[in-house]
Amino acid sequence: MRRDFHDLEHSIDVAVPLLVGGIVALGVSIHTDSDTRLVALALGLAACAALFLRRRAPGITLVLSGGLVLTLFAIDHKAGAVAVIAPATALFSLALARGRVHMTIAVVASVAAVVVADTFFAGHHAHQITLQTAAHVALVAVPLLAAEALRNRRSYVQLLLERLEQSERTREEEAERRAEQERLRIARDLHDVVAHTLTTINVQAGVAAHLLERDPSHAEASLATIQDASHDALEELRAILGVLREPGGTIAPLQPAPGLDELEQLIEQARGDGVEVALERESVPPDRVPEAVQLAAFRIVQESLTNARRHAPGASVRVGLSFEPERLLVEIANGRGSSAGGDVDGRGVGILGMRERATALGGLLEAKASGDGFRVLANLPYHLGT
């Protein structure tokens, strides 16, 4: 693209002097006498040839073309009036390429050249010279205004391009941020499902192995629990991983994400694994609790129960739900083993995932040893930022 733009600039640099030279050659040929035509034509074309330097040296170009046109004025006033388009083009280039100081000097020099040409070479009466000079001086503003208009347009286009690039960068950053959030969400869900299910399977497999010879009927119940837990885990994994399918692939499961209504089932499953769990609701829930809050509460309770089974087997667990006007408070506490949370400092994957779930909703999560047990307290606002 840059190469194409450079080629376009080069073409313009060549085309402008040729176009101006053609106009000057035609005008000089029409308005000059045969005895001065060749000289006038040579001076006019020389002034146009200086325009090839207008991009690299606009000041020198203006001096060369202006001096040649003044000389042409002295020879033939009409031919000089036609060739004035060459220094006007040079003035336009200088005003476009240089700053205010250079432009001011160029304007003063151009006005002086106009006054000299009209005063000494016009050959008119004094009152005619005054009017004509005033008109010609006013014409000096034309290339300046054209350069200013083009400069403003370039600035406007550049501003639009910068805003477009910034907007594009913002969209890309937003897309990356959302993709990262989605990856974290999937990672948390995978961890919750896998950790909870494998812990259940591990506990029940141990029970089945212990009872297989002594009491096969009870061992069968443990194996049935393993089957049910693995089946439920597979279903949840399909739902989680469904968002990663390619467009046009198999449709992801449409069952809703687990929420507060599934807590009873989760706790019953934990009780079946040998964990003594008590569920307490300290207030009446509002008409509608956001699904994101319900899912976060479910996963936090699920992870806490998993940690309790893993790190404090045999400990009793209390799950408390307190529905306040603006937030849901979830408390999970067990009564034995300071490491029952699996991570006292809160650096493990499980507690980190729970904390990220709460933070994503604008809430907080505290997980620490409490007395002779471990306590998790989550503050989940119904509305982001409350």
ABEGO torsion letter per residue (X at the ends): XAAAAAAAAAAAAAAAAAAAAAAAAAAAAAABBAAAAAAAAAAAAAAAAAAAAAAABAAAAAAAAAAAAAAAAAABAAAAAAAAAAAAAAAAAAAAABBAAAAAAAAAAAAAAAAAAAAAAAGBBAAAAAAAAAAAAAAAAAAAAAAAAAAAAAAAAAAAAAAAAAAAAAAAAAAAAAAAAAAAAAAAAAAAAAAAAAAAAAAAAAAAAAAAAABAAAAAAAAAAAAAAAAAAAAAAAAAAAAABBBGBBBBBABBBBBAAAAAAAAAAAAAAGBBBBBBBABBBBABBBAAAAAAAAAAAAAAAAAAAAABBGBBBBBBBBBBAABBBBBBBBABEAAAAGBAAGABAAAAAAAAAAAAAGBBBBBBBBEABBBBBBBBBABBGX
